[in-house]
Amino acid sequence: MTEKSLLDIKLEQYKLLQEKRKIQALLPHLYSWPWYPWARAFFESRNKINLLCAANQISKSSTQIRKCIHWATATELWPSLWKTTPRQFWYLYPSKDVIDSEFHKKWVPEFMPPPELKNHPKYGWELKNRQGHVHEVLFNSGVAVCFKAYSQDIQHLQSGTVAAIFADEELPVDIYDELIFRLAASEGYFHMVFTATLGQDHWRRAMERIGCRDETMKGAFKLQVSMYDCMQYEDGRDTTWTKKKIDIIKNQCKSEAEIQRRVYGKFVLDSGLKYPCFDRAKNMIVPYKIPADWGIFTGVDIGSGGPKGHPSAIVFVAVSPDYQKGVVFKGWKGNKGEVTTASDILQQYRILRGNLRPIMQCYDHHAVDFYTYASRLHETFTKAEKSHDIGEDIINVLFKNKMLYIFDIPDLQDLANELTSLTKETAKRFAKDDFIDGMRYAITRIPWDWSVITDELVYKDGKEKKELSETDKRRKMFMDDSYEKEEQLRVEEEIERYNELFAY
C-alpha cells in the first residue's frame, strides 16, 4: 500500500470519527453523560415493569428521562418492544409546576436533541403547551410524550392507550392501579424512579421483600441504589461521589431515618402511624379452616362510593371460645368510584355471610337507610362503637400481643395496606380507612379476655420491660373503667334499638 493510499484511509477514518462526534454531540441523551453501572442496567431493561428506588440526587430521574427520549426516537427498537407502532408515552410528575421546571431546566438543556435537528425525521421535536404549562412533546418519529400531574389531575389518567409510562417519585398505590390498565391494550411498559418519601407498604414489599412470601410486583426489574453505588462509572473511572462527600451529606440529615431514606435509598417506617403495632409479617397468616365453635362478629361501614365518596367495606372476624384469639378471615371493599346504596351493601353483606351465623352484626348507625332496609328483612344489626380512641387502642393492643390476625388473602390486602399507611395527621375526610372502620366496628364489640396479656407476651428474650407500666395502664383501662362504660353503653344502645324496632 502506498503512502498516499494510507494517508487517504486515515483521512477517511478521521472524517468518520468527526462525524460520529458531531452526531454524539447532537444526541446528549445517549452520549453526553457517562453511565453508572446501575443506570445502564435500568436504561437497557426491557421488563414490562421497572422500579428504581434510590438515594437523592444521584441521577435516577436523569436516567429515566434518557430512556424515555431514546424509546421515543429509536424507531429501530420498536418492532422488538411492541407489536404495533407506539404513538403515546406518559411521563408523570407530582404537579404541573414540577413539570414546567423539570422540562425547561433539565430536559431541554441536558438531554433533548438540539435545534439543529428540528427537521430530522426521528429526533426533531415540537413542544405543545396548554394553559401556560408544558403539555406534550411531539417527536418527528411519531411518538407524543404527554406530561401528567398525578397530584392534580387524576381524572385525566382514566382514559387513553399508552405504550409506555414513566413516573418520577413514589406514586400513590391507587394511582398505579389506574395506570396499569392504560398499558393493557398495547402490552406496554411501566417505569418508576423514586426515593421512598411516602414509604408505602406496597412499594416497600416490592423492593425489600424480594423472594419472600409477601413480595409484591414479583418478576419486575428492581434496583435499590445508594450513594455508595455511584462512586465509579461503568468504565471504572472515579466519580464526584466520594466517601467524604457522602459523610458530609449524612451529617446534614436530621435523623437516622433520613439517612436510610436519602443516602441508602431504603424504606423507613415513620412514626405517626395510627396502627404502629400492626406488622404484616407477624399479624398476617396463611388461611386455615375456622373451627366450628368459634364465634363470628361482623362490621359494616356503609359508604356512598362514587368519585367523591368513601367506598363501603364489610369485615368478618372469628374469635376463639375463650375470647383470647381472633382472626379477620373474610372481607369486601367497594370498587373505587363505584356508586353504592345502603340496599346494595346489605345485599352484598348477605351474599358474603352465606350460612354463617354471627353473634353480632355491627353497622355505622349514621346510615339510617341501611338499618331501615335491614329491619324490613328481619336482619338484626347493632350500632357500632364509633369512638376512634377506643377502637384504635384495642386494635393496637390486639396486634401487639398477637391476639388478632388477618388472613393473607387477596380480598384483605387493602385492609393491610390501610393499616400500614394511615397516619394520625390524616384528616378523616381524606383518610383511606374504610376497611379499618369495618374491622373496628366488629373488634370493639368482642368481649376480649385481656387477662391473656402477660409480660412474656408483650416482651421477650428477657429484655428490660421499659414500657410495661404503659401496657399495664392500657390493660387496666380496658378491664376496668372503660370496659364497664362500654358495657353500659352497649345495654343502652340495645334498649334504644328495640325502641326503634317498636317504632316501626
C-alpha positions in Angstrom: 0.0 0.0 0.0 1.4 3.4 -1.0 2.0 6.2 1.4 -0.8 8.2 -0.3 -3.3 5.4 0.0 -2.5 5.0 3.7 -3.0 8.7 4.2 -6.4 8.6 2.4 -7.6 5.8 4.7 -6.5 7.8 7.8 -8.3 10.9 6.4 -11.4 8.9 5.8 -11.3 7.4 9.3 -10.8 10.9 10.7 -13.8 12.2 8.9 -15.9 9.3 10.2 -14.7 10.0 13.7 -15.5 13.7 13.4 -19.0 12.8 12.0 -19.5 10.4 14.9 -18.5 13.0 17.4 -20.8 15.5 15.7 -23.8 13.1 15.9 -22.9 12.3 19.6 -22.9 16.0 20.4 -26.4 16.3 18.9 -27.8 13.3 20.9 -26.9 14.2 24.5 -29.4 11.7 26.0 -27.1 8.9 24.6 -23.6 10.2 24.5 -23.1 13.4 26.6 -23.2 11.7 30.0 -21.3 8.8 31.5 -23.1 5.8 32.9 -23.2 4.3 36.3 -23.5 0.5 36.2 -27.0 0.6 37.7 -28.1 3.4 35.4 -27.1 1.4 32.3 -29.0 -1.7 33.6 -32.2 0.4 34.1 -31.7 2.1 30.7 -31.4 -1.2 28.9 -34.1 -3.2 30.8 -37.0 -4.4 28.7 -39.0 -5.8 31.6 -42.7 -4.8 31.5 -42.3 -3.2 35.0 -39.1 -1.4 36.0 -38.6 0.0 39.5 -35.7 2.1 40.7 -35.7 3.1 44.4 -32.7 5.3 45.0 -31.0 7.9 47.1 -31.4 11.6 46.4 -29.6 13.5 43.7 -27.8 10.5 42.1 -29.2 10.8 38.5 -32.1 8.4 38.9 -34.5 10.9 37.2 -31.9 11.7 34.5 -31.6 8.1 33.7 -35.3 7.7 33.2 -35.5 10.8 31.0 -32.8 9.5 28.8 -34.6 6.2 28.4 -37.9 7.9 27.6 -36.3 10.1 24.8 -34.4 7.0 23.5 -37.5 4.9 23.2 -39.5 7.7 21.7 -36.9 8.2 18.9 -35.1 4.8 18.4 -37.5 3.5 15.7 -35.2 0.6 15.1 -36.1 -0.8 18.6 -39.9 -0.6 18.2 -40.5 -3.9 16.5 -38.8 -5.7 19.4 -40.7 -3.7 22.0 -44.3 -3.5 20.7 -46.5 -5.4 18.4 -47.9 -2.2 16.9 -46.3 1.2 16.3 -46.2 3.3 19.6 -48.0 6.6 19.4 -48.1 7.9 23.0 -46.0 7.8 26.2 -47.0 9.3 29.5 -44.5 11.0 31.8 -45.7 11.7 35.3 -44.6 14.3 37.8 -46.3 15.3 41.1 -47.5 18.7 39.9 -47.7 21.0 36.8 -45.2 23.3 38.4 -42.7 20.5 38.7 -43.3 19.5 35.1 -42.5 23.0 33.9 -39.4 23.3 36.0 -38.1 19.8 35.1 -38.7 20.2 31.4 -37.2 23.7 31.0 -34.3 23.2 33.4 -33.4 19.6 32.8 -35.0 18.0 29.7 -34.1 20.8 27.3 -30.6 21.9 28.3 -29.3 18.5 29.2 -31.0 15.8 27.2 -33.3 16.9 24.4 -31.9 16.9 20.8 -30.8 20.5 19.9 -32.5 22.9 17.4 -30.1 21.7 14.7 -32.1 18.5 14.5 -35.5 20.3 14.2 -36.3 18.7 10.8 -34.7 15.3 11.5 -37.2 12.5 10.7 -36.6 11.0 14.2 -35.0 13.5 16.5 -36.9 16.6 15.6 -39.5 17.7 18.1 -42.1 20.3 18.9 -43.3 21.5 22.3 -47.1 21.9 22.9 -48.3 24.0 25.9 -51.7 24.0 27.5 -52.9 26.9 29.7 -49.4 28.1 30.1 -48.0 24.7 31.2 -45.9 22.1 29.4 -48.4 19.6 27.9 -46.6 17.3 25.5 -43.6 16.8 23.2 -44.3 15.7 19.6 -41.3 13.9 18.1 -41.0 13.6 14.4 -40.7 9.8 14.9 -44.5 9.9 15.6 -44.4 9.5 19.4 -46.0 12.1 21.7 -44.7 12.2 25.2 -47.6 13.6 27.3 -46.8 15.1 30.7 -49.3 14.4 33.5 -49.5 15.8 37.1 -50.8 12.9 39.2 -51.5 15.0 42.3 -53.7 17.5 40.4 -55.5 15.9 37.5 -56.0 12.3 38.4 -59.2 12.2 36.4 -57.1 12.6 33.3 -55.3 9.3 34.0 -58.5 7.3 33.4 -58.5 7.2 29.6 -56.1 6.5 26.8 -54.0 3.7 25.4 -50.3 4.2 26.2 -47.2 2.4 25.0 -45.0 3.3 28.0 -45.4 5.2 31.3 -42.6 6.8 33.2 -43.3 8.1 36.8 -41.0 10.3 38.7 -41.3 10.0 42.5 -43.3 7.5 44.6 -46.8 7.0 43.2 -49.7 6.5 45.5 -50.6 2.9 45.0 -54.2 3.5 44.0 -52.9 5.7 41.1 -50.7 2.8 39.9 -53.7 0.5 39.8 -55.4 3.0 37.4 -52.3 3.5 35.3 -51.6 -0.2 34.7 -54.9 -0.5 32.8 -53.7 2.2 30.3 -50.9 -0.2 29.3 -53.1 -3.3 28.8 -54.1 -2.8 25.1 -50.5 -2.0 24.0 -48.8 -4.6 26.3 -46.8 -1.6 27.3 -44.1 -0.8 29.9 -44.2 0.9 33.3 -41.2 2.7 34.8 -40.9 4.4 38.2 -37.9 6.1 39.8 -38.2 7.3 43.3 -36.9 8.0 46.8 -39.2 6.3 49.3 -40.5 9.6 50.8 -44.1 8.2 51.3 -42.9 4.8 52.4 -45.9 2.9 51.2 -46.0 -0.7 52.2 -46.8 -2.0 48.7 -43.6 -0.5 47.2 -41.6 -1.5 50.3 -42.6 -5.1 49.8 -41.8 -4.8 46.1 -38.3 -3.6 46.8 -37.3 -5.0 50.1 -39.1 -8.3 50.4 -37.7 -9.9 47.2 -38.1 -13.7 47.4 -40.4 -13.5 50.5 -44.0 -14.7 50.6 -45.3 -11.2 50.9 -43.3 -9.7 48.0 -45.3 -7.6 45.6 -44.6 -6.9 41.9 -42.9 -10.3 41.5 -40.9 -10.6 38.3 -40.4 -6.9 37.8 -37.0 -5.4 37.2 -36.0 -3.9 40.6 -33.0 -1.8 41.7 -32.3 -0.3 45.1 -29.4 2.1 44.8 -27.4 4.1 47.4 -25.0 6.9 47.1 -22.2 4.4 47.6 -23.2 2.7 44.3 -22.3 5.9 42.4 -18.6 6.1 43.3 -17.5 4.7 40.0 -18.7 4.8 36.4 -19.1 1.6 34.4 -15.7 2.1 32.7 -14.0 2.1 36.2 -13.4 5.9 36.5 -14.0 7.5 39.8 -16.9 9.9 40.1 -17.5 13.0 42.2 -19.2 10.8 44.8 -16.5 10.1 47.4 -16.9 8.7 50.9 -16.0 12.1 52.3 -18.8 13.8 50.3 -21.3 11.1 51.4 -20.3 11.5 55.1 -20.9 15.3 54.8 -24.4 14.6 53.5 -25.1 12.1 56.3 -24.1 14.8 58.8 -26.6 17.1 57.3 -29.5 14.7 57.6 -31.7 15.4 60.6 -32.2 11.8 61.6 -31.1 8.2 61.0 -34.4 7.7 59.2 -33.4 10.4 56.7 -30.0 8.9 56.2 -31.5 5.5 55.4 -34.0 7.0 53.0 -31.9 9.7 51.3 -28.4 8.2 51.4 -29.1 4.4 51.2 -32.4 4.5 49.2 -34.2 2.5 51.9 -37.8 2.4 53.1 -38.2 3.7 56.6 -41.3 3.2 58.8 -42.0 6.7 60.1 -43.6 7.5 63.4 -47.1 8.9 63.5 -49.0 5.8 62.2 -52.4 5.2 63.7 -51.7 1.4 63.9 -47.9 1.1 64.6 -48.4 -2.3 66.3 -49.6 -4.0 63.1 -46.8 -5.9 61.5 -47.6 -7.6 58.2 -45.0 -10.3 58.7 -46.3 -11.2 62.2 -50.1 -10.4 62.0 -50.9 -11.8 58.5 -51.1 -15.5 58.3 -51.9 -18.4 55.9 -55.6 -19.1 55.9 -57.0 -22.0 57.8 -60.4 -23.5 58.4 -62.3 -21.6 61.1 -63.2 -24.0 64.0 -66.9 -24.7 64.3 -67.0 -23.4 67.9 -65.6 -20.0 67.1 -67.9 -17.0 67.3 -68.4 -14.7 64.3 -68.6 -10.9 64.6 -69.1 -8.6 61.6 -68.7 -4.9 60.9 -70.2 -2.9 58.0 -69.1 0.5 57.0 -71.6 2.0 54.7 -70.1 4.4 52.2 -71.7 6.1 49.2 -68.8 5.4 46.9 -68.6 7.5 43.7 -65.8 9.9 42.7 -66.0 11.9 45.9 -67.4 9.4 48.4 -65.8 6.8 50.5 -66.2 3.1 49.4 -68.1 0.7 51.6 -66.4 -2.2 53.5 -67.5 -5.4 55.2 -65.4 -7.4 57.6 -65.9 -10.8 59.2 -64.0 -11.6 62.4 -63.8 -15.1 64.0 -62.9 -15.3 67.7 -62.0 -18.3 69.8 -64.4 -19.5 72.6 -62.2 -18.1 75.3 -62.0 -14.8 73.5 -58.2 -14.8 73.6 -57.6 -15.0 69.9 -59.3 -13.6 66.8 -58.8 -13.5 63.1 -60.2 -11.4 60.2 -61.0 -14.2 57.8 -63.2 -12.6 55.2 -63.8 -9.1 53.9 -65.0 -6.9 51.0 -64.4 -3.4 49.9 -66.3 -1.5 47.2 -64.6 -0.5 44.0 -63.1 2.9 43.7 -65.5 5.4 42.1 -68.5 3.0 42.1 -71.7 4.5 43.5 -73.4 2.2 46.0 -76.6 2.5 48.1 -77.4 1.1 51.5 -79.6 -1.5 49.8 -76.6 -2.6 47.6 -74.4 -3.0 50.7 -77.0 -5.0 52.6 -77.4 -7.4 49.6 -73.6 -7.7 49.3 -73.3 -8.4 53.1 -75.9 -11.2 52.9 -74.2 -12.8 50.0 -70.8 -12.8 51.9 -72.4 -14.1 55.1 -74.0 -17.1 53.4 -74.8 -19.7 56.0 -72.6 -18.1 58.8 -74.4 -17.2 62.0 -72.7 -14.1 63.5 -73.1 -13.5 67.2 -73.3 -9.8 66.5 -73.6 -7.7 63.3 -72.5 -4.1 63.7 -73.1 -1.2 61.4 -72.4 2.5 61.2 -75.5 4.0 62.7 -75.2 7.2 60.7 -76.5 5.1 57.8 -80.2 5.3 58.8 -81.4 3.8 55.4 -79.2 0.7 56.0 -81.0 0.0 59.3 -84.4 0.5 57.7 -83.7 -1.9 54.9 -82.2 -4.5 57.3 -85.2 -4.3 59.6 -87.6 -4.9 56.8 -85.7 -8.1 56.1 -85.7 -9.0 59.8 -81.9 -8.6 60.0 -80.6 -7.7 63.4 -77.8 -5.1 63.4 -76.2 -3.4 66.4 -74.9 0.1 66.3 -71.2 0.2 66.1 -68.9 1.8 68.6 -67.9 5.0 66.8 -65.1 6.2 69.2 -61.8 6.1 67.3 -59.8 6.3 70.5 -61.3 3.2 72.0 -61.1 1.3 68.7 -57.6 2.3 67.8 -56.2 1.4 71.3 -58.0 -2.0 71.3 -56.7 -2.9 67.8 -53.1 -1.9 68.6 -53.1 -3.9 71.8 -54.5 -7.0 70.0 -51.9 -6.8 67.2 -49.0 -6.1 69.6 -49.9 -9.1 71.8 -50.6 -11.5 68.9 -54.3 -11.8 69.8 -55.5 -10.7 66.4 -54.5 -11.9 62.9 -55.6 -11.3 59.3 -55.8 -13.9 56.7 -53.2 -13.3 53.9 -55.7 -13.5 51.0 -56.3 -11.1 48.1 -59.6 -9.8 49.4 -57.9 -8.5 52.6 -54.8 -6.9 51.1 -56.4 -3.5 51.1 -57.0 -3.8 54.8 -53.3 -4.4 55.4 -52.4 -1.5 53.1 -54.7 0.8 55.1 -53.2 -0.3 58.4 -49.6 0.3 57.2 -50.2 3.7 55.7 -52.8 5.6 57.8 -51.2 8.4 59.8 -52.5 10.3 62.8 -52.2 13.6 60.9 -54.6 12.5 58.1 -57.9 14.3 58.3 -60.9 11.9 58.4 -62.4 13.2 55.1 -59.1 12.3 53.3 -58.3 9.1 55.2 -58.3 5.8 53.4 -59.6 3.8 56.4 -62.9 2.3 55.2 -61.7 -1.3 55.7 -60.3 -0.4 59.1 -63.6 1.1 60.1 -65.4 -2.1 59.2 -62.9 -4.1 61.2 -63.1 -1.7 64.1 -66.8 -1.9 64.4 -66.6 -5.7 64.8 -63.5 -5.8 67.0 -64.8 -3.3 69.6 -67.9 -5.4 70.2 -66.0 -8.6 71.1 -65.6 -9.2 74.9 -61.9 -9.9 74.7 -60.2 -11.7 77.6 -57.4 -9.2 78.4 -56.0 -11.4 81.2 -54.1 -13.3 78.5 -51.7 -10.4 78.1 -48.6 -11.2 80.2 -45.1 -9.8 80.4 -43.9 -12.7 78.4 -46.3 -12.0 75.6 -45.5 -8.3 75.3 -41.8 -8.6 75.8 -39.4 -11.5 75.0 -35.8 -12.6 75.3 -35.6 -11.3 78.8 -35.1 -7.7 77.7 -35.8 -4.8 80.0 -39.5 -4.1 80.1 -39.3 -0.3 79.7 -42.9 0.1 78.5 -44.5 -2.3 81.0 -46.2 0.4 83.0 -47.8 1.8 79.9 -49.1 -1.6 78.9 -50.5 -2.2 82.4 -52.3 1.1 82.2 -53.8 0.2 78.9 -54.9 -3.2 80.3 -56.4 -1.6 83.3 -58.2 0.8 81.1 -59.8 -2.0 79.1 -60.5 -4.3 82.0 -61.9 -1.7 84.4 -63.5 1.7 83.8 -63.6 1.8 80.0 -64.8 -1.7 79.7 -67.6 -1.1 82.3 -68.6 2.1 80.5 -68.6 0.2 77.2 -70.9 -2.5 78.6 -73.2 0.2 80.0 -73.3 1.9 76.6 -74.0 -1.4 74.9 -77.0 -2.0 77.1 -78.3 1.5 76.4 -77.9 1.0 72.7 -79.7 -2.3 72.8 -82.7 -0.6 74.6 -82.6 2.2 72.0 -82.5 -0.4 69.2 -85.6 -2.2 70.5 -87.4 1.1 70.9 -86.6 1.8 67.3 -87.9 -1.6 66.2 -91.2 -1.0 68.1 -91.4 2.4 66.4 -91.8 0.6 63.0 
